[in-house]
Amino acid sequence: MNKKILGVLFAAVALCLVVFAAGCIGTADQTAKVNDTVNVFYTLTLEDGMVAESNVGKTPLTFVVGSGRVVKGFDDAILGMKPGETKTVTLTPDLAYGEYSYNTYADVPISMAETYNNGPIEIGSTFLMYDYSTGAIQVVLGEVVIIDNESNMTRVVINAPYAGKTLIFEITLDSIGTKTT
C-alpha cells in the first residue's frame, strides 16, 4: 500500500478516535437540567426504615426534568446530577405528596369499599383505590371516616398513598437525553 494512502488512513483513524473521546468526555461532564429526559433508578424508604418502592435492577424511571411528572423534591434532586451519580435526599411532605387532608373525599357504596378493602370495613380502614375524577386513573389511599348503613354508603377521604409522610429517596442518575424502552 502506498505510504501516502497509509498516512491518510492513519490520520483519519486518529481523528475518529479524538472525536469519539471528546464525545465521551462531553457526556461524562453533562449534568441534568430542566427539560432533559433522564433515566433514574431509585429506592424509596419511609422514616421507619421500611423500603416502600424500588426500581433498582428493573427498568429505569424515565421523565422530563421539570415536567411535573414526579414530585417537586425528586425533580429538584435530579438537577445538577451526572450520569452514574447517586444521592440520598429526604423529602418532607411539602416537597413530596403534601400533608394528609380530610378535605377531599368520595361517597362510595359500602360493598365497593369492602371490595377495595378485601373484606369488612370499619372507621379508620385504609385501602388503595382508584380515582377517576381527574380524567386519568390514579391510585389513591382511601380512609373510611363515615359508615352509613341506612343509605349503604361510606365516606372515604382520598389522599396520595404517601401523603403526610417524609420520604427518603436514594437516586441514581442512569443517563441523560435518551428514553429507555
HUHU-V156376 format. One line per field, one symbol per residue. ss: DSSP state (H for helix, E for strand, C for the rest). phi: phi as a letter, one per 40 degrees, with the letter a starting at -180 (. if undefined). psi: psi as a letter, one per 20 degrees, with the letter a starting at -180 (. if undefined). Layout:
# HUHU-V156376
ss->???
phi->???
psi->???
This chain:
# HUHU-V156376
ss->CCHHHHHHHHHHHHHHHHHHHHHHHHHHCCECCCCCEEEEEEEEEECCCCEEEECCCCCCEEEECCCCCCCHHHHHHHCCCECCCEEEEEECHHHCCCCCCCCCEEEEEHHHHHHHHCCCCCCCCEEEEEECCCCCCEEEEEEEEEEECCCCEEEEEEECCCCCCCEEEEEEEEEECCCCC
phi->.cccccccccccccccccccccccccccccbcbdgccbbbbabbbcdcgcccaabcgbcccbaccgcgcbcdccdcccdgcbdgcbabbbbcdcbbbgccbccbabcbddcccccccfidbadgdbacabbbccgbcbcbcbbcbabbcccgbbbbcbacdbdgbcbbbbbbccabgbccb
psi->qphgggggggggggggggggggggghhhipqprpiqpqpqqqppprhjipohqqjpjbpqpprppjijhrqghgghhhpiqqpiqpqpqpprhhidjrqpqjhprqoqqghghhghikaqrrpipqqpappjhiiqpqprpppphponhgikqqppqprqhjpjqppopoppogrpiqpp.
